[in-house]
Amino acid sequence: SGITSLEELDVAAAHTLAQFKKWSTQRSGSCQELFNEIIFMAQNPKNGQVNYKQFAKCLKKLGYQGPTKELFQSLDLTGGGLVSGEDVLFLDKWKSPPVWLHARPDHGALSQFKEELCDAFQATGADNPFVLAWRLLLDPMESNRVIWKEFAEACRQLGFKRNVPGVWRALDVDMSGYITLKELDAECDNVLKIFKIWAERTFGTISKAFDALDEDGSGELTYREFRQAVLKHGLPASMNLNQLLSCLDLDGKRCISRDEMMFLTDWELDEDPVVDKSKSGSPGAGEREPNLPK
């Protein structure tokens, strides 16, 4: 749209300001009226401005229970240590903060969401319905980053209606403004990240990785071919290949096509995956890799 919202620039600040706006409007009718009360209560305000100590003391007397320091810093646009009525005025013009900014995490609704998601995609025969749901419903852009609007639309398509903002807050624990597969299935997210990093470091791109693994040029890899090829090219023996294959095998046909690997090309990695260092190198005597079906 060419327009950047506050919550896209600074999610934490947007959440603090939205909570303050809601409280001020419910208590005093507007943020401006609430600030007028602060000015009236403050001792020796400077030209209609208050410093942090005055601001926090007055808010406490008025019954505000939110974080005052973060709020003051968000309102102090010039960084001069003072807040005026003009600094607060924009909050009254902020007509429609996203509903999730007011929501509280709802873990009960999150459990129900996961159940419905699993039920909807388990019928496809895929080994991992959460990954399938992530790839087909939640993250069709294949970036491994889903924002609120995309999540709300996915819930609409799923037919899930129970406290969607609360489910979002329960998933977006770090208030980053987006969720990744990690919030839905941390183990699969980690396995896919490790494989992506290994493939790109070893072959350059995901496309080149598939070409190298597909030695017979058939355009697909059976589970056995995949297992033999990745170990031949040095994928760490500690990798859970069963889990990796269940994450890649979108249609449950027990083979991996180029398209089923290519989604990793544009995946954004915001943190390093956790690598199991309990094993390293090739399996030793008596140490076997997991048996995979053909």
C-alpha positions in Angstrom: 0.0 0.0 0.0 3.0 2.3 0.4 2.0 3.1 3.9 3.9 2.0 7.0 2.0 1.6 10.2 3.3 2.2 13.7 3.0 -1.5 14.6 5.2 -2.3 11.7 7.9 0.1 12.8 7.9 -0.7 16.6 5.5 -3.4 17.8 6.4 -3.0 21.5 5.8 0.8 21.4 2.6 0.3 19.4 1.3 -2.1 22.0 2.1 0.3 24.9 0.5 3.2 23.2 -2.6 1.2 22.2 -3.1 0.1 25.8 -2.7 3.7 27.0 -5.1 5.0 24.4 -7.7 2.4 25.3 -7.4 3.2 29.0 -7.4 7.0 28.5 -10.4 6.9 26.3 -12.4 4.7 28.7 -11.4 6.8 31.7 -11.5 10.4 30.4 -13.0 10.3 26.9 -9.7 11.0 25.0 -6.0 11.0 25.5 -6.0 14.8 25.3 -8.4 15.1 28.2 -6.4 12.6 30.2 -3.3 14.6 29.6 -5.1 17.8 30.7 -5.7 16.1 34.0 -2.0 15.3 34.3 -1.1 18.9 33.7 -3.7 20.0 36.3 -2.3 17.5 38.9 1.5 18.1 38.2 3.4 20.5 40.4 4.9 23.4 38.4 4.5 22.0 34.9 6.8 23.8 32.4 4.8 25.5 29.6 2.2 22.7 29.6 4.9 20.0 29.6 5.8 17.4 32.2 8.9 15.4 32.8 9.0 11.7 33.5 8.7 11.9 37.3 5.7 14.1 37.0 4.1 12.0 34.3 4.6 8.7 36.2 3.4 10.1 39.5 0.2 11.5 38.1 -0.6 8.4 36.1 -0.2 6.3 39.2 -2.6 8.5 41.1 -5.1 8.2 38.2 -4.9 4.4 38.4 -2.8 3.6 35.3 -1.2 0.2 35.7 0.8 0.0 32.4 4.5 0.6 31.9 5.1 4.3 32.4 8.7 4.5 31.4 8.2 2.9 28.0 5.0 5.0 27.5 6.9 8.2 28.3 9.7 7.4 25.9 7.2 6.6 23.1 5.5 9.9 23.6 8.7 12.0 24.0 9.2 12.3 20.2 12.1 14.8 20.5 13.9 13.0 23.2 14.1 16.2 25.3 12.7 14.6 28.5 9.4 16.4 28.3 5.9 15.5 27.0 3.3 18.0 25.9 -0.3 17.9 24.8 0.8 17.9 21.2 2.8 14.8 21.8 -0.3 13.0 23.0 -2.7 14.4 20.4 -1.8 11.9 17.7 -3.1 9.1 19.8 -6.7 10.5 19.5 -6.2 10.6 15.7 -5.1 7.0 15.7 -8.5 5.7 14.9 -8.1 1.9 14.6 -5.1 0.3 16.2 -5.1 -3.4 15.3 -7.3 -5.4 17.6 -4.5 -7.7 18.6 -2.7 -4.8 20.3 -5.4 -4.8 22.9 -5.6 -8.5 23.3 -4.2 -10.8 26.0 -2.6 -14.1 25.1 -5.3 -16.8 25.1 -3.6 -20.2 25.4 -6.9 -22.1 25.6 -7.9 -20.7 22.2 -4.4 -21.5 20.9 -4.9 -25.1 21.8 -8.2 -25.2 20.0 -6.7 -23.5 17.0 -3.9 -26.2 16.8 -6.5 -28.9 17.1 -8.6 -27.5 14.3 -5.5 -27.0 12.2 -4.4 -30.5 12.7 -7.8 -32.0 11.9 -8.1 -30.0 8.7 -4.7 -31.1 7.3 -4.3 -34.5 8.8 -6.9 -35.9 6.4 -4.5 -35.2 3.5 -2.2 -38.1 4.5 0.8 -35.9 5.2 3.0 -37.0 8.1 3.3 -33.5 9.5 -0.1 -31.6 9.3 1.4 -28.5 11.1 4.1 -28.0 8.5 1.5 -28.7 5.7 -0.8 -26.1 7.2 2.0 -23.6 7.6 3.1 -24.0 4.0 -0.3 -24.1 2.3 -2.5 -21.9 4.5 -0.5 -19.7 6.9 2.6 -18.9 4.8 1.7 -19.1 1.1 4.4 -16.5 0.4 7.0 -19.0 1.7 9.0 -16.4 3.7 8.6 -18.1 7.1 7.2 -14.8 8.4 3.5 -14.4 8.8 2.1 -11.0 9.8 -1.2 -10.3 11.6 -3.3 -9.7 8.4 -2.1 -12.9 6.9 -2.8 -14.9 10.1 -6.3 -13.4 10.4 -7.1 -14.3 6.8 -5.8 -17.8 7.3 -8.1 -18.2 10.4 -11.0 -17.0 8.2 -10.3 -19.6 5.6 -10.0 -22.3 8.3 -13.3 -21.2 9.8 -11.7 -20.5 13.2 -13.5 -17.8 15.1 -12.5 -18.1 18.7 -10.5 -15.1 19.9 -8.2 -14.8 16.9 -6.3 -11.8 18.4 -5.7 -13.7 21.6 -4.4 -16.7 19.6 -2.0 -14.3 17.8 -0.7 -12.9 21.0 -0.2 -16.4 22.4 1.9 -17.2 19.3 3.8 -14.0 19.0 5.3 -14.2 22.5 8.2 -11.9 21.7 6.0 -9.2 20.2 8.0 -9.2 17.0 4.9 -8.4 14.9 5.2 -11.7 13.0 5.2 -15.4 13.7 7.4 -18.2 12.2 7.0 -21.9 12.0 8.9 -22.0 15.3 5.9 -20.7 17.1 3.7 -23.5 15.7 6.3 -26.4 15.6 9.7 -25.5 17.0 11.3 -28.9 16.2 10.3 -28.9 12.5 11.3 -25.2 12.2 14.8 -26.1 13.6 15.3 -29.1 11.3 14.3 -27.2 8.2 16.6 -24.3 9.1 19.6 -26.6 9.7 18.9 -28.3 6.3 18.6 -25.0 4.5 21.8 -23.7 5.9 23.7 -26.9 5.1 22.3 -27.1 1.6 23.2 -23.4 0.7 26.6 -23.7 2.2 27.3 -27.0 0.5 25.8 -26.3 -2.9 25.2 -22.6 -3.1 21.4 -22.6 -3.5 18.4 -24.9 -2.8 17.9 -25.4 -6.5 21.5 -26.6 -7.0 21.2 -28.7 -3.9 18.2 -30.6 -5.4 20.1 -31.1 -8.7 23.1 -32.5 -6.8 21.0 -34.9 -4.7 18.9 -36.0 -7.7 21.7 -38.0 -9.2 19.5 -39.9 -11.7 17.8 -36.7 -12.9 14.3 -38.1 -12.4 13.0 -34.8 -10.8 12.2 -36.5 -7.5 13.9 -38.2 -4.6 12.6 -41.3 -2.9 13.2 -41.4 0.8 16.0 -43.9 0.3 17.6 -41.8 -2.5 17.4 -38.7 -0.3 18.9 -40.4 2.7 21.8 -41.8 0.8 22.5 -38.6 -1.1 22.5 -36.2 1.8 24.7 -38.4 3.9 27.1 -38.8 0.9 27.4 -35.0 0.7 28.0 -34.5 4.4 24.8 -33.7 6.1 25.5 -34.2 9.8 24.6 -37.7 11.0 22.8 -36.3 14.0 20.1 -34.8 11.7 16.7 -36.4 12.3 16.1 -37.5 8.7 12.6 -39.0 9.4 11.5 -35.6 10.7 13.2 -33.7 7.9 11.5 -35.9 5.3 8.1 -35.5 6.9 8.5 -31.7 6.8 9.5 -31.7 3.1 7.1 -34.3 1.8 4.1 -32.1 1.2 1.7 -34.7 -0.4 2.7 -37.7 1.7 3.8 -39.8 -1.4 7.1 -40.8 0.2 9.2 -38.9 -2.3 10.6 -35.3 -2.5 10.1 -33.2 -5.6 11.9 -30.0 -6.6 8.9 -27.9 -5.7 8.8 -29.5 -2.2 12.3 -28.3 -1.5 12.2 -24.9 -3.3 10.1 -23.2 -0.7 13.2 -23.0 1.5 14.8 -20.6 -1.0 13.1 -17.5 0.4 12.9 -18.5 4.0 14.1 -15.8 6.4 16.3 -17.0 9.2 16.1 -14.5 12.2 18.2 -16.7 14.5 20.6 -19.6 14.3 19.1 -23.1 14.6 19.9 -25.3 17.5 22.3 -28.1 16.5 22.6 -31.4 18.4 26.3 -31.8 19.1 25.9 -35.1 20.9 26.9 -36.7 17.6 29.3 -35.5 15.0 30.7 -36.9 11.8 29.7 -40.3 10.4 28.0 -42.9 12.5 30.5 -45.0 14.4 30.5 -48.8 14.8 27.3 -50.0 16.3 25.6 -46.5 15.7 23.0 -46.7 13.0 21.1 -44.0 11.1 17.3 -44.3 11.3 15.7 -46.7 8.8 13.6 -44.8 6.3 11.0 -46.3 4.1 11.5 -46.4 0.3 
